Structure formats: structure tokens, C-alpha cells
Amino acid sequence: MIHKSLLFILIACVGIGAAMTIAEIWFVILGWDIYAKAMLTLTIIFVVTGFFMVVKTDFGSVKKLKDDNYLD
């Protein structure tokens, strides 16, 4: 269940970033400094969320091996 919510966050970050970029290119809604800060924030959220997904997957596989008595 947690993978689904983390995946949703990743997809939302990409979607928001794409929409903001298109809007900024065509309509100059934000100043470039605010746009850069917003994109950097989305990038950080994306990277941290991806890291949590990888860690959760890795620990999940180790737990499965321990449950099946393959690891001590």
C-alpha cells in the first residue's frame, strides 16, 4: 500500500513540474527565481520519495528472505 502512495507522489511531482514548465514557457506566470525554487523543491521531493521506495523494497526483500528462513 505504501508503494502505491509513494508512486502517486512521484507521478504528481512529474505532472506538476511539467505543467509548471509549460505554463512558465508560454505565459511567464512566476518569476524565474520562484520557478527555479519550485522546481528544485519538486526535484528534492522526487528524489527523497524515490529513495524511500528503494529502501522499502530492499528491506521488504530481506524480510521475505528472513521469513522464509534463508537468512539469520
Secondary structure by P-SEA (a helix, b strand, c coil): caaaaaaaaaaaaaaaaaaaaaaaaccccccaaaaaaaaaaaaaaaaaaaaaaaaaaaaaaaaaaaaacccc
